[in-house]
Amino acid sequence: MADRSPSRVLVTGGAGFIGRRLVRALLDQGHDVTCADRHACTDQRASSVVGDLRDPAIISEAVRARTDLIVHLAAVTSVPRSMQDPVGTYKLNVDATAALLELARQRDVAAFLLASTNAVVGDVGRMTISEQTPYRPLTPYAASKAAAEMLLAGYAASYGIKGAALRFSNVYGPGIETKDTFVPRLMRAARDGKGVQIYGDGTQLRDLVHVDDIVGGILEAWKTGHNGPLILGSGESVAVNDIVEAARSVTGAELPAEHVPTKPGDIPAVIIDISAARALGYAPRFDLKAGIATVWPEFSETTR
């Protein structure tokens, strides 16, 4: 468990946006961390296994003997990329997950936490999404995550692995500067004195959650030995227009908005119920303005 130090932990995708923050938190707690990624881990206190997780040799090297926990963050996370390359998405998001689970079984890994998404339930309109909402994935990305969740459930039930599928909402925070999601697009526009495009009328609802709150949720899921799906987000849905307004308030930029036609498949709302996570001790700390204030310095201090 996370409060028994030290444990041996593997974080796949440990050099990525969420992975870097999680690896640092685990190391600060005294755990022995291995980072498996296409890039070396940025924290020199961790061991790095560099390579593609679709390579069985890389997975075998990464799952060391006496590993206590696998946190599987590595994945194709882009919906457009999954549409362009559904086979490649399947190989990383499903095949590699299956290979990791099999090694976890063979090497007696006690717990396996999978980074998943609320997109596994598809478009439910303005209904509240809970862990009981049925699967209805609408993209290759969402389908791959649903398949990975079911694999994890099968291994957890059959072999006694503590298996939690952690369904993240829209994650943002420090370290997101290279991504092309809405918050970093707003930050770049504010820095460069430009405007921003909003799809539709901007009344779509989104749940934005700070990366450090996600890290806290991952650690709580491990500490409590949670099994099954678990939704992690802020629990507060905000309109896209209000996200722009919060960015204006934090950055002081005008951020003129241009409304453009909605993209095919754009859903009207993401409204989530995080009561199950709260019952475990999960407590998001960042509201939207406070969270954006932690992101803005990385952009405002960048040379134009």
N, C-alpha and C positions, 0 to 999 in steps of 0.2 A: 504494500500500500504506500501511498505518496508520503505519509507522515512517518515512515520507518526508513531511516537513512543508514547506509546508502542502498539504493536499488539500482539495478542495471536496466537502462531504458534505451530502446531504439526509437528514434524519430525519423521517419521517412519524410523527405521534403524539408529537412531540418535547416537548409540554407535559404528557404523561401521566406515570404513575408510573415506568415504566422509562425513557421518553424523556428525562425531566429529568436523570436520573443519566448517561445516555449522552451527551447534549448537553454537559453539564459536562465529562465526561472528554475528549471530542473537542476542546472549546475549550481545555482545559488543556494539550493536546498541540500546540496551535497551529493547528488546522485551521479552515477557513472553513466555518461551519455554517449551514445554513438549516433552520428548524423549520417544518413544515407541520402545522397542527392546527386544530381548531375554536376554540382559544384561543391567545393570543399566548404565545410562549416566555417562561418566567420569567427566563431568563438574558439580560440585555440585550446581551451580546456576540454573540449569534446574530441572524441575520435571521429575521423571522417572516412566513410566509404564512398568513393566517387564513381558514379556510373549510372547506367540505365537500369531501373528496377525490372524491366522486361527481360533482363539477362539473369538466368538462374544463378550464375556464379556470383553476381553482385548481391542477390538476396541471401544466398548461403553465407557469404562473408559478413553481411550486415547483422544477421540473427545469430549473435554469439551465444556460446554456451552460458547457461544460467541467466539468460535474459528474463527479467521479471515483467516487463511491459513493452508492448509495441504501440506507438502512436503513429497511425498511418495517415499522413497528410498529403503525400505525393499523389498527384492526379492531374489529368487534363481537367481544368476548371472553367475553360471558356466555352460557352454555348456555341458561338459561331465556329470555333475550331472543331468542336464535336460534330457540327453539321457538315463541315468540309471533310473531316476524316473520322467517320464513325468507327472504322475498324481499328485505327490507331488508338482512339479513345477507349474502345473495349479492351484492347490489349493491356493498356496501363491501368485503367480503372477497375477492370474485372479480373483479367488473367493474373496480373501481378498481385492483386489482393488475395486471390485463391492460393497462389504460391506462398505468400507470406503466412496465410492461415495454416497451410499444411506444415510449414516449418515450425510455426508456433505449436502445433500439435505434437510434432516429432520431438521438439526440444523443450517441452513442458513450460512454455511461456504462460504465466498466470493470467495476464490481462491483455486485451487488444481493443484499442480505441480507434474507431474509423471516423475520419472527417467526412461528413455527408452534407446534405442540403435539404431545405424544405421544398426544393423543386421536385422531389420525388412524388409529391402529391399533386403536381400540376396546377391548373388554374381552378381555384375554388371560389372565384369571385371575391366578395367581401366577407366570406365566412372566416371564422377564426380557425387556424390550423393547430391541431394538437397531435400528440404522438399516435392517436387512434385514427387520424384521418387516413383513408385508404390510399394506397399507391395509385397514381395515375400519371406517370411521367410522360412528358410531351416532346422531349428532345433526346438525342443519343446521350448527352451528358447526364440528364436526369435518370434515364433508363439504366445507365452504367452504375450510377450510385445506388439505385434501388436494387440492382442485382448484387452489388457488393454487400449491401445491408443484409440481404437474404442469405448470402454465403456466411456472413458473420453469425447470423442467428442460428444457422445450422450447426456450425462448429461449436458455438457456445452451448447449445442444448445437448450436443452429442458427446463433447469431450471435456466439459467443465471449465472451459475458458470463460473468464469474465469478459463479455463482449458488449461494448456500447457503441451504437451508431449515433454520432453527435451531429445533429442537423443545424448547421450554422446559417444565420441570416446574412445580410450584406456586411462583411467585415471591412473596417477601415482603421487607420491609425498610423503611427510613425512607421516608416519603412515601406509605405505604399507608393512612393514617388514614381516608381517605374511602371506601375500598372495603369490600365486604361479604363478604370471604372469611374463612376460619377464623381466621387469626392476628389480624387487626384486631378480629374479634368477641370473641376471648379478651381482647385488650387493653382493650376497652371494658368488658367484664364485670369485669375486675380493677379497673379504675379506679372503677367505679360500685358495687363491692361486690355484684355480682350473680352468678348462676350461668350455666352454658352448656349448651346442648343438644348431645348427641352422637347422631348417627344410628346405630342399631344398637348393637352391643356395644363399638364403639370399637377393634376389632382390625384394622380396615382399614389398609392400609399406604399411606403417601404419601411422596413425595420433595419436600421443601421446600428451595428454593434461594434464597440471599440475592441481592438485586437487584444488589449490587456484583460478585458472582461472575458473574452474567449479563452485565453490562457487560464484564467481563474476557473472557468467552467470545466475545462479539460482536467485540471488537477482535482476538482471536486468529484467529477465522475470517477476518476481513478481511486481517490481516497475512500469513497463510499462503496466501491465495488459495483457500480450500476451495471445492470444488464438491459439490453434492448435499446430502442431509439430514445433520444433525449434532445429536445429543442433548446438551442442556445442562441439567444439574441438579446436585444435591449428590452423587449416587451412593450415598446412604444412605437407605434407606426406613425410616420410623418409623411406629409405630402411632398412630392418632389419640389414644388414651389417653395415650401418652407425650408427645405434643405438649402436651396439657393439663398434664401433670405438669411439663414444662419451663417452661410459662408460670407455674405456681404457684411454681416455684423462683426464677424471675427477678423476679416481681412481689411475692412474699410474700402474695398473696391466696389465699383458700380455694378459690375457683372451684368451688363445688359443681356436679356434673355430673348432668344429667337425660338418661337414655337414651330416645330416641324412635324410632319405626319408621323404617327406612331409606327413602330416597326412591327412586322408580322410576329405574332406570338407574344407580344408585350401583354403582361397581365395587369389587371386594374389595381390589385392590392396584395400586399403581404401582411397579414395580421396574425400574429403567433401568440400562443399560450405558453408561457415559460414557468407555469406553476410547478410542474414536475421537477424542473431544475432548481427552482427556489427551495423546494422541500428538501433538497440535498444540501443546501447551504450556498447555492449560487446566488450572488448578489451583484448585478451590474452597477458599476460606480459612475460611469460617464454618461451625462446627457449629451445631446447633439452639439451644442455650442462648446462645452468643455472638451469634448472629444476632438472637434475640428481645431480647437486651439492648440492641441498637441501635434497636429499634422502641419499646420501652416508654417512654422519655423523652418521645416525642411525645404519648403518651396521659396519662402521669402528671402532666405539667406543664400539661395542658389544664384550664381552669376547668370545674368540674362544673356 
